[in-house]
Amino acid sequence: MADSENNGDKPNKATVGEPPELPPPSAPHDADVENPSSSSTVVISSIIDRWKREDLLMRGNLVLRASAFVFSLISFVVMASNKHGDWMNFDRYEEYRYCLAITILACLYTGMQVSIKIYQFSTGRDVISTQASGYIGFAGDQIVAYLLISATSAAASLTNRMRAGSDNLFTDASAASVSMAFFAFAALALSAVISGFKLSHQSYI
């Protein structure tokens, strides 16, 4: 009885209203700790991959435009020197004059683009903004490529008619000039595809 009375005299912690003891906080899981570092690694690797892709596209554009410049220059030189007297002068035919004019335009355009890219690679500075350069490159590649294929088609038709009647040095030089103009068109057409891809993935923020 005494024990029971003594026990009854001692207050119970639960009856007093003290909060029960809480279990200690559990340590964070390893996965939660590693997530920030792993996500940052993924972001960094994606940025590096994007830089590599942009650098590869820029170099591809440079190579294609340089090729178009070389082909256009050869076409221009061959056509301009294709004078052998009488009817074997290129300037007597409108199609050849048109082809010559377009190859000169292609030389000027591609030469300007190649010079700008070489300056950017050597100095690390942009002549014009990236957004403006993307629009100019995409539009310029398409316009000059369309003009080249137009001039090539006109000159090739005339050359085929001439070679059907007589095959000589004049028609051979004309065919060589037309072929170089077509190669210039192919290079610029591929460059236009790359320019369009770069423009579609360009950031405007």
GUFI-358602 format. One record per residue (C-alpha): x, y, z. Coordinates in steps of 0.05 Angstrom, whole numbers, padded with zeros to 5 digits, always signed. Layout:
<atoms>
XYZ;...
</atoms>
This chain:
<atoms>
+00000+00000+00000;+00056+00048+00017;+00089+00035-00049;+00024+00048-00086;+00013+00112-00046;+00084+00134-00059;+00076+00119-00132;+00012+00158-00133;+00047+00218-00103;+00099+00221-00159;+00072+00261-00218;+00072+00227-00286;+00106+00266-00342;+00050+00249-00389;-00002+00278-00342;+00038+00342-00332;+00035+00356-00406;+00108+00355-00425;+00118+00338-00499;+00145+00269-00513;+00216+00263-00534;+00225+00265-00610;+00273+00218-00645;+00337+00251-00671;+00334+00275-00742;+00358+00223-00791;+00419+00238-00833;+00406+00256-00906;+00411+00201-00956;+00473+00197-00998;+00432+00206-01061;+00405+00273-01035;+00476+00296-01021;+00502+00275-01089;+00445+00303-01130;+00469+00376-01132;+00539+00357-01154;+00514+00308-01206;+00464+00358-01235;+00517+00412-01239;+00563+00363-01274;+00509+00349-01326;+00498+00423-01337;+00572+00437-01346;+00581+00378-01394;+00520+00401-01435;+00549+00471-01440;+00617+00444-01463;+00583+00400-01515;+00544+00460-01540;+00608+00501-01547;+00642+00444-01585;+00582+00437-01631;+00580+00512-01645;+00655+00513-01658;+00648+00455-01706;+00591+00488-01744;+00630+00553-01748;+00690+00518-01777;+00647+00479-01825;+00616+00544-01849;+00684+00574-01859;+00709+00514-01899;+00648+00514-01944;+00650+00588-01958;+00724+00585-01971;+00711+00529-02021;+00656+00570-02054;+00704+00628-02060;+00757+00585-02094;+00707+00554-02142;+00676+00621-02159;+00744+00652-02171;+00765+00596-02218;+00699+00601-02255;+00707+00676-02262;+00779+00672-02286;+00765+00616-02337;+00704+00652-02365;+00737+00720-02368;+00796+00691-02406;+00752+00652-02454;+00765+00695-02516;+00788+00662-02580;+00763+00710-02633;+00701+00716-02675;+00642+00678-02645;+00687+00645-02593;+00685+00704-02545;+00645+00696-02481;+00622+00769-02481;+00581+00757-02544;+00532+00714-02505;+00485+00740-02452;+00485+00674-02413;+00561+00676-02405;+00561+00749-02384;+00507+00733-02333;+00548+00675-02306;+00610+00719-02302;+00573+00773-02263;+00544+00723-02213;+00612+00690-02201;+00641+00759-02187;+00585+00771-02137;+00597+00703-02105;+00672+00719-02099;+00657+00785-02064;+00607+00755-02016;+00646+00692-01997;+00711+00731-01993;+00679+00780-01945;+00650+00724-01902;+00716+00686-01900;+00754+00749-01880;+00705+00763-01824;+00710+00692-01796;+00786+00692-01800;+00787+00758-01763;+00741+00730-01709;+00784+00668-01701;+00849+00707-01697;+00826+00763-01651;+00767+00732-01613;+00725+00794-01627;+00661+00800-01668;+00657+00849-01726;+00581+00850-01719;+00534+00820-01668;+00522+00745-01668;+00448+00752-01683;+00459+00800-01742;+00515+00755-01768;+00468+00695-01766;+00413+00730-01806;+00462+00759-01857;+00498+00692-01867;+00433+00653-01875;+00402+00703-01924;+00467+00715-01962;+00483+00641-01971;+00413+00627-01999;+00411+00687-02046;+00480+00677-02075;+00467+00601-02081;+00402+00613-02119;+00437+00663-02166;+00493+00614-02179;+00447+00557-02197;+00407+00604-02242;+00470+00627-02278;+00496+00556-02283;+00431+00531-02314;+00430+00586-02366;+00504+00578-02385;+00500+00502-02385;+00442+00502-02434;+00481+00547-02482;+00544+00505-02475;+00508+00440-02490;+00478+00470-02554;+00546+00493-02577;+00580+00428-02562;+00528+00391-02602;+00551+00430-02663;+00626+00435-02650;+00670+00415-02592;+00731+00460-02586;+00773+00500-02536;+00719+00553-02527;+00664+00504-02509;+00712+00464-02464;+00731+00527-02426;+00658+00547-02420;+00640+00478-02393;+00697+00483-02342;+00673+00551-02319;+00602+00527-02312;+00625+00466-02272;+00663+00509-02223;+00603+00554-02215;+00561+00493-02199;+00611+00470-02146;+00608+00539-02116;+00532+00533-02113;+00537+00465-02078;+00584+00492-02025;+00540+00552-02011;+00478+00509-02009;+00509+00466-01955;+00532+00529-01919;+00460+00555-01921;+00437+00491-01887;+00488+00501-01831;+00470+00575-01825;+00397+00557-01818;+00411+00505-01765;+00453+00554-01725;+00399+00607-01732;+00345+00560-01707;+00386+00542-01645;+00409+00613-01631;+00393+00641-01562;+00356+00707-01561;+00362+00719-01486;
</atoms>
